[in-house]
Amino acid sequence: MSPMRAISQTRLGGPEVLHEVTLPKPQPGPTEVLVRVHAAGVNPVDAKTRRAAGMLGEPPFVLGWDVSGVVEEVGYGVTLYKPGDEVFGMPLFPREAGGYAEHVVAPARHFARKPGTLDHPHAAALPLVGLTAWQSLVETADVQSGQRVLVHAAAGGVGHVAVQIAKARGAHVIGTASAGKHDFVRRLGADEVVDWADAHVDGGRGGAHPVVRRRGPEPVVQMR
Ligand SMILES: NC(=O)c1ccc[n+]([C@@H]2O[C@H](COP(=O)([O-])OP(=O)(O)OC[C@H]3O[C@@H](n4cnc5c(N)ncnc54)[C@H](OP(=O)(O)O)[C@@H]3O)[C@@H](O)[C@H]2O)c1
């Protein structure tokens, strides 16, 4: 079995626990694909799992779920992809995917074709935040044109995708962000931006009418 390089850890902790190791290159089983990783995304769940025993338990393990790359081999029965196809995804979550490595193996259906308009680093940044925002706003809330959507942490990974999805669905979007990121959030399409450090924002009764209060006793803004 040929070797591959990976970034692993043998103890929990800060970024300093990450180090390069050589591991056997994984082989695709039936219905699986071997993907040559060109870029791996980093999310808060990576840092949380690196720091404290979470869904991967105690190390050693290889972090990383969001990946973008090129199919190198396909296992028996795979019809979705062939070697050379560009794919991205969040395979095997919440089990170990080992995205911080030269190769990952996972079921073919855990990947999607990478659009030609996205390069690998941008595609690798999208799966977890994109799925979270899409599942919340489209599959669960079924946001419709004309509705008002409040996106907390609108400049963050999940939030900046949520703003764009809600806007594309025709919603009136209110985002919270720190002052230096208001222009960014407006450029994404938010109709209103509120500084989370200055104001307390809640969904209002029934979540229908977001209410913004300056920190202090008196409400100064009510959005309807
Ligand atoms: N359960 C799930 O399925 C799921 C999925 C994805 C993410 N998450 C969790 O969701 C959180 C956000 O993920 P992310 O990828 O978007 O993280 P991120 O890119 O690090 O963004 C976090 C954002 O939080 C904002 N923020 C910090 N303190 C705040 C406060 N007191 N009030 C309002 N906003 C504040 C920051 O806003 P400014 O930049 O404006 O300062 C920052 O942009 C993480 O805890 C992550 O683990 C959960």
The ligand as a MOL file (V3000), in Angstrom:
LIG
                    3D

  0  0  0     0  0            999 V3000
M  V30 BEGIN CTAB
M  V30 COUNTS 48 52 0 0 0
M  V30 BEGIN ATOM
M  V30 1 N -25.0290 22.5030 14.8670 0
M  V30 2 C -24.6600 22.6600 13.6240 0
M  V30 3 O -25.1400 21.9860 12.7480 0
M  V30 4 C -23.6450 23.7170 13.3030 0
M  V30 5 C -23.2130 23.8420 11.9850 0
M  V30 6 C -22.3170 24.8450 11.6640 0
M  V30 7 C -21.8430 25.6870 12.6570 0
M  V30 8 N -22.2310 25.5040 13.9300 0 CHG=1
M  V30 9 C -21.7350 26.4000 14.9960 0
M  V30 10 O -22.1860 27.7170 14.6820 0
M  V30 11 C -21.2070 28.6640 15.1310 0
M  V30 12 C -20.8150 29.5800 13.9930 0
M  V30 13 O -20.1120 28.8460 13.0000 0
M  V30 14 P -19.3460 29.6390 11.8630 0
M  V30 15 O -18.6900 28.6250 11.0000 0
M  V30 16 O -20.2680 30.6020 11.2230 0 CHG=-1
M  V30 17 O -18.2640 30.4040 12.7550 0
M  V30 18 P -17.3580 31.6800 12.4160 0
M  V30 19 O -17.0790 31.7620 10.9500 0
M  V30 20 O -16.2210 31.6270 13.3620 0
M  V30 21 O -18.2760 32.9340 12.7450 0
M  V30 22 C -18.5850 33.2780 14.0490 0
M  V30 23 C -19.1950 34.6860 14.0510 0
M  V30 24 O -19.7690 34.8880 15.3430 0
M  V30 25 C -19.8750 36.2630 15.5170 0
M  V30 26 N -19.9920 36.5680 16.9370 0
M  V30 27 C -19.0570 36.4020 17.8900 0
M  V30 28 N -19.5470 36.7760 19.0750 0
M  V30 29 C -20.8410 37.1760 18.8680 0
M  V30 30 C -21.8770 37.6730 19.7170 0
M  V30 31 N -21.6970 37.8120 21.0370 0
M  V30 32 N -23.0790 37.9770 19.1550 0
M  V30 33 C -23.2990 37.8270 17.8180 0
M  V30 34 N -22.3460 37.3540 16.9730 0
M  V30 35 C -21.1280 37.0360 17.4980 0
M  V30 36 C -18.6560 36.8720 14.8680 0
M  V30 37 O -19.1690 38.0390 14.2780 0
M  V30 38 P -18.2830 39.2960 13.7970 0
M  V30 39 O -17.3620 38.6970 12.7780 0
M  V30 40 O -19.2490 40.2410 13.2000 0
M  V30 41 O -17.5600 39.8180 14.9900 0
M  V30 42 C -18.2080 35.8130 13.8560 0
M  V30 43 O -18.2660 36.2850 12.5290 0
M  V30 44 C -20.0210 27.8390 15.6750 0
M  V30 45 O -20.1630 27.7430 17.0770 0
M  V30 46 C -20.2190 26.4880 15.0370 0
M  V30 47 O -19.6240 25.4530 15.7800 0
M  V30 48 C -23.1380 24.5540 14.2630 0
M  V30 END ATOM
M  V30 BEGIN BOND
M  V30 1 1 1 2
M  V30 2 2 2 3
M  V30 3 1 2 4
M  V30 4 1 4 5
M  V30 5 2 4 48
M  V30 6 2 5 6
M  V30 7 1 6 7
M  V30 8 2 7 8
M  V30 9 1 8 9
M  V30 10 1 8 48
M  V30 11 1 9 10
M  V30 12 1 9 46
M  V30 13 1 10 11
M  V30 14 1 11 12
M  V30 15 1 11 44
M  V30 16 1 12 13
M  V30 17 1 13 14
M  V30 18 2 14 15
M  V30 19 1 14 16
M  V30 20 1 14 17
M  V30 21 1 17 18
M  V30 22 2 18 19
M  V30 23 1 18 20
M  V30 24 1 18 21
M  V30 25 1 21 22
M  V30 26 1 22 23
M  V30 27 1 23 24
M  V30 28 1 23 42
M  V30 29 1 24 25
M  V30 30 1 25 26
M  V30 31 1 25 36
M  V30 32 1 26 27
M  V30 33 1 26 35
M  V30 34 2 27 28
M  V30 35 1 28 29
M  V30 36 1 29 30
M  V30 37 2 29 35
M  V30 38 1 30 31
M  V30 39 2 30 32
M  V30 40 1 32 33
M  V30 41 2 33 34
M  V30 42 1 34 35
M  V30 43 1 36 37
M  V30 44 1 36 42
M  V30 45 1 37 38
M  V30 46 2 38 39
M  V30 47 1 38 40
M  V30 48 1 38 41
M  V30 49 1 42 43
M  V30 50 1 44 45
M  V30 51 1 44 46
M  V30 52 1 46 47
M  V30 END BOND
M  V30 END CTAB
M  END
